[in-house]
Amino acid sequence: MKALHCVVLVAVIGVVGFSQAQTAKSQNGSDATRLIGAWRLVHIESPGPDGKTSSEPQPTGMLIYTRDGHMSVQLMYPSQANAQSNQYVRDGYEASFGSYEVDEAKHILTHHVQASVTRDQLVGKDLPRVYAFTPDGRLTIRSTNPDERWFVVWEHY
């Protein structure tokens, strides 16, 4: 019986060690590898031309990057956020999908939009983004367009 307990204990230690090694590998791997998976929206900020931020309620959202180079993003703004619409958002909802590329040397992540809730405003466009990983593993993304002052913070589910 003790031998069986020892075997089970060794197996559990091996599985836990492997899992921790995989987690460390994904946290310390290439940026492209670190992006893979589902991300939960933590915070989005859109300062105005004067640099001031509004106190609009935060949306909820999810961003997904697949191993084979596909992406999808969805954000839902609360109803009290005045159902904004722009090139990314229609009536308080943002959604698009397509493929993506990572230039790790420049820290540029480019979304190639295949479809969007805003239709022709984004479909077929390449959207380059500056990305960075924070020390705690969060992902920050901002536009490379200086006229777009927003930035988004995501964390892995």
N, C-alpha and C positions, 0 to 999 in steps of 0.2 A: 504494500500500500504506500509506504514511504517513497518507493522508487517511482510510482505513478505520480505522486505529488511533485516530486523533483522534476519529472519530465514535463508536467503541465506548467510548473513554475518557469522552467527554462524556455518553454514555448511562448509563454506570455511575455517574458522579458525580451525575447527575440522579436516578437511582433511590436511591442512598444518601442524598442530601439529602432526597428526599421521605420516605423511611423514617424518617430522624431527625426530620423535621418532624412526622410522624404520631405518633411516640413522644412527643415533647415536647408535642404537642397533647393526647394522651390523659393525660399526667401532669399537665398544667396545666388540663385541661378541667373541666367540672362534676363534682361528686361522683358523680352518677348515671352519667356517662360513664366515670369512673374505675373504678366498680364492675364494669362489664361484663367478662366473661371468666371463666376458671377460676382458682381460688385454691387453693394448697396450704397445709395446716395446718402452721404453724411451731411453735406452742406453745399449750397450753391450761392454765389455772390455775384451781383451785377452792379458794380459802382457806376454812377452816372458820370457825365463829362467833368463834373466838378470833383470827382473822386469820392463823393459821399455815397453810402450804401442805403438802400431802402430797408424798411422793417417789414417787408412783405412776408407772409407765412412761407415756410419752406415746402417745396414739393417732396413727394416720395419718388423713388426711382430705382431702376436696375440697369446695369450695364454688363454685357456678356461678351467675352472674347473666347473664341474656340481655338483649339490647337491647330486646326486646318486653315486658319486665317479669316474667319467670319466674325462679324460683330453685330450686336443689336443693342439699342438703347431705348428706354421708355421712362418718361417722367410725367407725373400727374400733379398738377398744381391744385391746391385746395380751392374750393369754390369761392372763398372770400378773397382770393388773389386776383379778382377782377377778370378772370378768363382771358388772359393775355393771348395775343396772336402775333407772330413775327415769322421770320424765315424758318425757324426751328419748331415753333409752337403754334398749334391751331386750337383755339378755344380752351386753353389751359392744359393741353395734352401734347407731349412731344414723343415722337416715335420714329425711328429709322433703323434700317439694317443694310448690310452690305459686307464688304471685305475690309481688311485693314493691313497696313504695313508698318513696321517699326524700324526707324533709323536710330539705333542705340547710340551712335557716335554724336548725333545732333540732339538727341532726346526729343525726336519728332515722331509722333504717332499720326498716321494719315488714315482717315476713314474714307472709303470709296462708297458713296451712297448709292444703293441700288433702288431703294424705295423709302418713302417718307410720308408721314401724315400731311406734310405741306406740299406734297406732290412735286410739281415742276420747279419749285423754289430750291430744292436740294437734289433731286434725282439726277444722277450722272455727275455730280460734283465730287471733287476731292477736298476733304476738309482737314488740313494739317493742324495738328495740335501739339503744343509743348507739354510734355508730361514729366513727372518726377515722382519718386517714391519717398515717403517720409520715413524717418527712423522707425516708426511704429508700424510700417507696412502699408500705410494708406497711399492712395494714388491721387495725385492732383493733376488736373488737366485744365489748360487754358488755350484760347485761340491764338494762332500766330498773327492774326489780323489785329493791328494796334487799335482799330476802331471798336473792336469787341473787347470790352474790359472784364468780362465775366471769368470766373474760375470755379471749378467744381472739385469737391473732395469726395472720394469713394473709399469704401473699405470692403475687403473680401467678406462674403457671407460665411 
